[in-house]
Amino acid sequence: MRNAGRYALLSVVGLSCLVFALASGPTCAEFQLELSSYKTQYLPHEPLYVKVAVRNVGPSDSRILTILDPEVGFMKFEIAAPGEEPHKYDPGVAIEIVKPEEGAALTLGPGESYSARADLTEELCREEAGRKTVLSKPGMYVIRAVYELPADMPTGPIALWSNDLTVVVTKAKGDDLKVSNLLGKLEDKWGYSKEQLACYEELVTKYPKSKYALYARYHLAGKHSWDGMDAYRGEQRGFESLKKAAEMFASISRDAGNTPIGLKAADRSGSWFGSIGNIKESQRMFEKAFSHPAATDDDRIEAVSHLNLLEGGHWQWQSEFVPEKRRTELHLPLRWFAKPFGFSVEYNSAANTATASGPRFKCSFRPGDSRIIINGKERTGCKTWLDKGEVRISIPVIHALLAEHYQTTRFDWLVRSD
């Protein structure tokens, strides 16, 4: 194992390994990296999404920087395909980021975790100078993750190895076999080229009940969004293309159920409904993405950020269907926001007082006021409402609760500004 002199390796029941990063101070930050999949059986060339989570398994609150996107480079994967030696997963792209400040780290209490979704559908095959699907043939695949932060990063150095995740690719049968053969004719299985889109059109027309059909529909909906934002940008044809994309993504999200593609489709639908000015449907789809059963913590933060952009008029402005940004005021349900994080919420109708509590904060306010009291301190500019007995909050309230829950400055961009 790399940096063996700096890290101690322990065996744990249910995990292949656990690494404790040695801190320079008197305490030891104890974290565990967990890797899981949304299902265990796949078809050849089917998209692959996995969930990674960093969990505090220590006895007290600890801080860690969570940059879990494989394209940034701190989260890496090793994959052993059937009959092959393990190899390093290569996303084929690299995102450079500005070095975060210490305040961007998150506080996790004992047993708490922070999760993200990783798309491992395709990888770069440098020997063949192209991309290929990870699940390219039937058999058993073993996937492992490692999260490494260098010493110059906040809360670094740290190296966490995950459990081994096993997924099985079964042979396609019936309509799925016919579709698999169609996909086999494509050099790259998933994308937006003319050849690929023609294949997807044939797929959904002839084999609408195939397990591949939802993924094909997702890419076809993406084609309409590209038309709206590129080929026909600012034109009536572009508006109609974005409307079609929004409706198609909403349909996919409904049909896909509690799957990652259903989550992704809900988020995309929200974006394109926002682009054509349908604020109500945009908000509904982003709220659906936030509370989706497949959503990770990263997904929920992204949904909130997209609601923030909707409120600021970004989606309409970027599609050029309005001459300037037009702000709207979103009233978001407090219980909807609190439930996925496990926060408790109470409302005293007699006193018209609402409270929200988490492991590291207590917040109280009177719905209708723009002030909240959180951990004994007053914050202004945090609008709240009472709508037919339901407590609703604004984006600045969500920012305040997240900042106190994670003890971080990471979400400061959620503060609304003109």
Secondary structure, DSSP 8 states (H G I E B T S, - for coil): -TTTTTEEEEEETTEEEEEEE--SSSS-EEEEEEEEES-SEE-TT---EEEEEEEE-SSS-EEE-----TTTSSEEEEEE-TTS--EE---S---------GGGSEEE-TT-EEEEEEE-SEEEETTTTEEEESS-SSEEEEEEEEEEE-TTSTT-SEEEE---EEEEE----HHHHHHHHHHHT-SSSSS-SHHHHHHHHHHHHH-TTSTTHHHHHHHHHHHHHHIIIIITTTSHHHHHHHHHHHHHHHHHHHHH-SSHHHHHHHHHHHHHHHHTT-HHHHHHHHHHHHT-TT--HHHHHHHHHHHHHHHTTHHHHHHTSSSS-------EEHHHHHHHHT-EEEEETTTTEEEEEETTEEEEE-TT-SEEEETTEEEES--EEEETTEEEE-HHHHHHHHHHHHT-STTGGGS---
